[in-house]
Amino acid sequence: MAGAHLPFPGIGHVNTRVERNGTTNGYRWIPVNYSLNGLK
C-alpha cells in the first residue's frame, strides 16, 4: 500500500491490530524498510 500524506517513502502494509487477549482492535501501519542499496 502507498499513501500520499505519510512520511517518506510512504510505502508499507496495513495489518489488523490484535490485543493480548486475542481480540482485534482496529488496524496498524507497518512501514516498509526503504534503501537504495543494490540499485545501480
GROMACS elastic network, one bead per residue, 0.5 to 0.9 nm:
[ bonds ]
;  ai    aj funct       b0    kb
    1    10     6  0.83928   500
    1    11     6  0.58614   500
    1    12     6  0.55613   500
    1    13     6  0.58442   500
    1    14     6  0.75728   500
    2     6     6  0.85175   500
    2     9     6  0.84273   500
    2    10     6  0.56457   500
    2    12     6  0.64973   500
    2    13     6  0.84371   500
    3     6     6  0.59692   500
    3     9     6  0.88376   500
    3    10     6  0.55149   500
    3    11     6  0.67511   500
    3    12     6  0.87517   500
    4     7     6  0.87059   500
    4    10     6  0.69123   500
    5     8     6  0.88984   500
    5    10     6  0.75325   500
    6     9     6  0.75014   500
    6    11     6  0.82787   500
    7    10     6  0.53767   500
    7    11     6  0.88639   500
    8    11     6  0.78660   500
    8    34     6  0.89104   500
    9    12     6  0.87814   500
    9    31     6  0.86686   500
    9    32     6  0.84383   500
    9    33     6  0.89767   500
    9    34     6  0.70993   500
   10    31     6  0.72877   500
   10    32     6  0.82609   500
   11    30     6  0.87364   500
   11    31     6  0.60706   500
   11    32     6  0.58194   500
   11    33     6  0.85990   500
   11    34     6  0.85086   500
   12    29     6  0.69262   500
   12    30     6  0.54899   500
   12    33     6  0.82969   500
   13    28     6  0.83477   500
   13    29     6  0.59689   500
   13    30     6  0.50430   500
   13    31     6  0.63378   500
   13    32     6  0.72486   500
   14    27     6  0.65036   500
   14    28     6  0.56807   500
   14    30     6  0.61064   500
   14    31     6  0.86609   500
   15    26     6  0.87303   500
   15    27     6  0.55860   500
   15    28     6  0.54656   500
   15    29     6  0.66385   500
   15    30     6  0.72508   500
   16    24     6  0.67545   500
   16    25     6  0.73906   500
   16    26     6  0.60508   500
   16    28     6  0.63178   500
   17    23     6  0.85475   500
   17    24     6  0.56594   500
   17    25     6  0.53675   500
   17    26     6  0.54395   500
   17    28     6  0.58424   500
   18    21     6  0.80284   500
   18    22     6  0.59143   500
   18    23     6  0.56976   500
   18    25     6  0.59599   500
   18    26     6  0.79589   500
   18    27     6  0.84825   500
   19    22     6  0.53431   500
   19    23     6  0.54567   500
   19    24     6  0.60950   500
   19    25     6  0.66769   500
   20    23     6  0.74821   500
   21    24     6  0.89567   500
   24    27     6  0.84031   500
   31    34     6  0.87517   500
   35    38     6  0.83362   500
   35    39     6  0.88442   500
   36    39     6  0.56924   500
   36    40     6  0.86835   500
   37    40     6  0.84145   500
